[in-house]
């Protein structure tokens, strides 16, 4: 009997010891969870550390290697680290083709206009089901524009989460013709509405001031370095002749038919004007040989009077001028047209452009986490963080409840060319899904900085304000026709269209990357009496290469887009 009692006591002590350790199965299945052994929640799982590799077809000189304060905050909130490999060369299509041939894909890919390379190789996932299950914020952000992410009538699926802002309003003009402030001040604020006006202002100032800061003045320069040829050399042709931005195409707003924009007779006149500028000694002879860094350095030196280009191309140089205290040598943008009877349409809205975005590859280690991350990037929290930075570190609410940058941050973003790299602000907006500057958050503040006229004006230099006052304007947008004067383009933006036919894309690539950069400069640099012949050679070369086939293909896609998006004439 004593032996039985002793055995029972030993067993009881063993059970108590096991219970104290909390190590037996019955203890973990109890309704009362033991201390320190809670089951991870869905929120915990969503924040578990994961690194997604990503390729971007863009070059990013402000890449922060995901070490900036904004990047680290993204990691803290989502558990996601992005290991982004930015395009190192000038031919993303070649990089993507090598990727497709090897089948070695990163988790995420931003392929820009070459996403067809990956889709045709079966390298990216259809996202419809993932968005349905895990993408409520993606659906909310794109709203009625979600169909614009669909691939085609034959394949009406989504293969990327779109880049470029939704709910975007044009507060800063998309003009391409820049003129130094010192020029218009010297000339007494002359009207700058035509190529003739533009040329006269440039020429008159150049003849008065052949040197600036001890260096030869450069009246007018172009940038033709790689793909930037399209931005500075060919895009201004459609801008000056009443076109809107459809890349290398012009869509007739009455017939919805597209043609290669440089084939229009009006645009020949623009290029003939460039030829005239060269023969007048006003066009920089290094326009077709200089590299991007050299181009920016020239502008930043203060000796370039004028150039046709996009604002984002020259921004670093403008910031450098501001930082150096050379406000007079900064540039304003003007609605320069081929003649006074042509209306500037550079600010016509495409609605949401569609066409480009971030894809999830078939080799992605966790597609659900990837789409959940892209969905989080569509949230108000993410949009405020990526556009403004961290509350208390980069911004605060003022006494009226308005979100404002801290004074030192506000100064840095206007004058420090490394601002994005140091802070991460702006580095994770494009090419990720983005709310536009017309969208307010739950606090009643815009999710993008500088979304009100008062914000725009506040960021102007004193010289800019003086120049605009000289023209009776408050902002640069006041010099241009308003977007409301034109209908929203029902076809979006043709420069974002995909063509999957490799024969067509090969022809288009030859026309865009070989024939144009080779023969357009020859025409511009020819003696004036030989321009027509040189231009005809260019047009004939495009036709022989197969331009009519590409034009037919573009129009086929255009008509399909209109049908897919429910547009009727």
Secondary structure by P-SEA (a helix, b strand, c coil): caaaaaaaaaaaaaaaaaaaaccccccccccccccccccccaaaaaacbbbbbbbbccccccccccccaaaaaaaaaccccccccccccccaaaaaaaaaaaccccccccccccaaaaaaaccccccaaaaacccaaaaaaaccccccccccccccccccccccccccccccccccbbbbaaaaaaacccccccaaaaaaaaaaaaaacccccccccccbbbbcccccccccccaaaaaaacccccccccccccccccccccccaaaaaaaaaaaaaaaacccccccccccaaaaaaaaaaccccccccccccaaaaaaaaaaacccccbbbbccccccccccccccccccccccbbbbbccccccaaaaaaaaaaaacaaaaaaaacccccccccccccccccccaaaaaaaaccccccccccccccccccccccccccccccccccccccaaaaaaaccaaaaaaaaaaccccccccccccccccccccccccccccccaaaaaaaaaaacccccccaaaaaaccccaaaaaaaaaaaaaaaacaaaaaaaaaaaaaaaaaaacccc
